[in-house]
């Protein structure tokens, strides 16, 4: 999960990285979508490369029922993200 990855990155970098911060980083660096209707859906490129997978679920909002996304890192993705963000100088 993204939360577990945040804990791993906090340990490897020596600085506190929350899951909220990691989600922001992943959206900023175009791993995850940031639009209101697709927020946190992994971009298809990263799904195709085997870095992410995700689940969808319906959620009731003020505009009606929308699809929400829960992204997950694959083992390959965990290594990729740890290599990208796990350096102490990031």
C-alpha positions in Angstrom: 0.0 0.0 0.0 1.0 3.6 -0.3 0.9 3.9 3.5 3.4 1.1 3.9 5.6 2.6 1.2 5.6 5.9 3.1 6.9 4.1 6.3 9.6 2.4 4.3 10.7 5.7 2.7 10.7 7.4 6.1 13.1 4.7 7.4 15.4 4.8 4.4 15.6 8.6 4.1 15.6 9.4 7.7 12.9 12.0 7.3 9.2 11.7 8.0 7.1 11.0 4.9 3.4 10.6 5.5 1.1 8.7 3.2 -0.5 12.1 2.4 2.9 13.5 1.4 3.7 10.4 -0.7 0.3 10.6 -2.5 1.2 14.3 -3.3 4.6 13.3 -4.6 3.2 10.5 -6.8 0.6 12.9 -8.2 3.2 15.7 -8.8 5.5 13.2 -10.6 2.6 11.9 -12.8 2.4 8.4 -11.4 -1.2 9.0 -10.2 -4.0 11.1 -11.8 -5.0 14.3 -10.0 -8.3 15.2 -11.6 -11.3 15.2 -9.4 -13.0 12.2 -11.2 -9.8 10.1 -11.4 -7.9 11.2 -8.3 -5.2 8.7 -7.3 -5.8 6.3 -10.2 -2.4 5.1 -11.4 -1.6 6.3 -14.9 -2.0 3.5 -17.4 1.7 3.7 -18.4 2.7 2.7 -14.9 0.1 -0.1 -14.7 1.4 -1.4 -18.0 5.0 -1.3 -16.7 3.9 -3.4 -13.7 4.6 -0.6 -11.2 1.1 -0.1 -9.9 -2.2 -1.9 -9.7 -5.5 -0.5 -8.3 -9.0 -1.2 -7.2 -12.1 0.9 -7.8 -15.1 1.3 -5.6 -18.3 3.3 -5.8 -18.6 6.2 -3.3 -21.5 8.6 -2.7 -20.6 12.2 -3.0 -22.4 15.5 -3.2 -22.5 15.1 -7.0 -23.8 11.5 -6.9 -22.0 8.1 -7.0 -18.5 8.3 -8.3 -15.7 5.8 -8.7 -12.8 6.1 -6.2 -9.4 4.5 -6.7 -7.1 2.8 -4.3 -3.6 2.4 -5.8 -1.2 -0.4 -4.8 2.4 -0.9 -5.6 3.6 -4.2 -7.0 6.8 -5.7 -5.7 8.5 -4.3 -8.8 6.8 -0.9 -8.1 8.0 -0.9 -4.5 11.6 -1.3 -5.7 11.1 1.4 -8.3 9.6 3.9 -5.9 12.2 3.2 -3.2 14.9 3.8 -5.7 13.3 7.0 -6.9 12.4 8.6 -3.6 14.5 6.6 -1.1 17.7 8.5 -1.4 18.6 10.7 1.5 19.2 13.7 -0.8 15.6 13.8 -2.2 
